[in-house]
Amino acid sequence: MKLREITAQIEVKALCADPDTEIGGVECDSRRVRPGDLFVAVPGFQADGHRFIPAAAEKGCAAVLCQTPPEIDVPYILTDDSRLALALASCAFYRHPSREMKVIGVTGTNGKTTTTILVKQLLEKCLGAKVGLVGSIQNMIGNAVFHTEYTTPESNDLQALFRAMADAGCGYCVMEVSSHSLALHRVAGTRFFAGLFTNLTQDHLDFHGTMEEYARAKSLLFAMCEHAAGNLDDGWFQIVMDKAPAPVYTFSACSDAADLTARDIRLTESEVRFCALEGSELVRTHLNAPGQFSVYNALAALACARMAGIPLRDAAGALPECSGAKGRVEPVPTDGDYSIYIDYAVTPDAVENVLRTLRPVASGRLVMLFGCGGDRDRTKRPIMGRISAELADYVIVTSDNPRTEDPMAIIEDILPGVQGVGTPYTVICDRREAIRHAIEDHRPGDLILLCGQGHEDYQIIGHQKIHMDEREIVAEILREREERK
């Protein structure tokens, strides 16, 4: 593709390169540059991509797209915002693949992963469509599964994934859209058929600063959508949906003012049952997942189905056949009269939801094992500690993904919340040993919740990912217990 075709929609301040240059790829990581690529120098949070222009040139890049002129002799294009330019250049290079599919974006603090997985299944079951998925657990093209590093990939990787989906015949793509990706232009240039808002609770304030800025970042999705749906029960609904195209399709578990309402809600240990009401149509349905939050996930999925033109009766009829996400209130086999669940909850609201969901299931103690991620919002740590102590009978504070922080320093941030309640607790920094303690210390009827890792099969210490799957750890501890008998 010619350079002029790639830069046609970018605001170019200076063109110091031959516009007829053939470009073989678009890359922002100098380590991945191949001869003929366009290297986009993006100012990052840990390193400035402009520093790596010489490395990209050594590898044979055809030109550089940047915000400041290179210090070496290399063809370049100057722009005001190279992060935005990266997204627009990637859309152009991959021939705007989002225009060949109906892309549905799901944003919010909690529920994104489960909702996208449910929507994918509803589209497949009700329309017979081939559907792509972009999410925090995995990416998918139809039934093929691909590894993912981020909830929303960098824009050049995202557009390459979209192109693979379109070429494979996907009629739809359902994707999680994070607030970071919206603020950092990762989805700029993407055509969204529809956008959906789940909820907004405290998270990522290390990046956004305030809840208001967090909400405004989420709202950016809806300026890019043809259709929009949102959770009318959420207090941030008006701000997040401010840029949405009218009318907005709304859903609620308690308000008759919504387009779609859940009536006659019944919660059990393993499922939620309710009647979905839209206008005069009332359809009974259920989802095989526990908790009030599962009602909202089900409503969100049904709302997406309705935006895709699926009749409510068809979508509600297919919902019981759908399965949720790995690591979301996931039971793990044990060796006795106690139970273990794994959940990904990493925000105060998610922690409260999962603890309230599991409380009725525990005939003995509800044991909460959790930590908080490093290099992330510190203000939520004592809040999560307080909620855990208020709703659990015994709290084990441990390490999560400490990243570049000292694990014990993170725990010290959590403890003021725990200590102010009076619930028994212990601190075991090593997560594997903390899990061992929870199992060895169990009493009949206890329910142990391993919280924070969820679907992840690794722990991030420093800049390294170390394999750690809690399912494997539990199985290993149970084998050791069996061998000691």
Helices and strands as residue ranges (DSSP letters): H 3-7, E 12-16, E 25-27, G 30-32, E 37-40, G 49-52, H 53-58, E 63-66, E 76-79, H 82-93, G 97-100, E 102-107, H 112-127, E 131-134, E 139-141, E 144-146, H 155-167, E 172-176, H 179-183, E 192-197, H 205-208, H 211-219, G 220-223, E 225-231, H 237-240, G 241-243, E 249-252, E 260-267, E 272-278, E 281-287, H 292-307, H 312-318, G 319-321, E 330-332, E 339-343, H 348-358, G 359-361, E 366-370, H 380-391, E 394-397, H 407-419, E 425-427, H 431-440, E 447-451, E 458-461, E 464-467, H 470-484
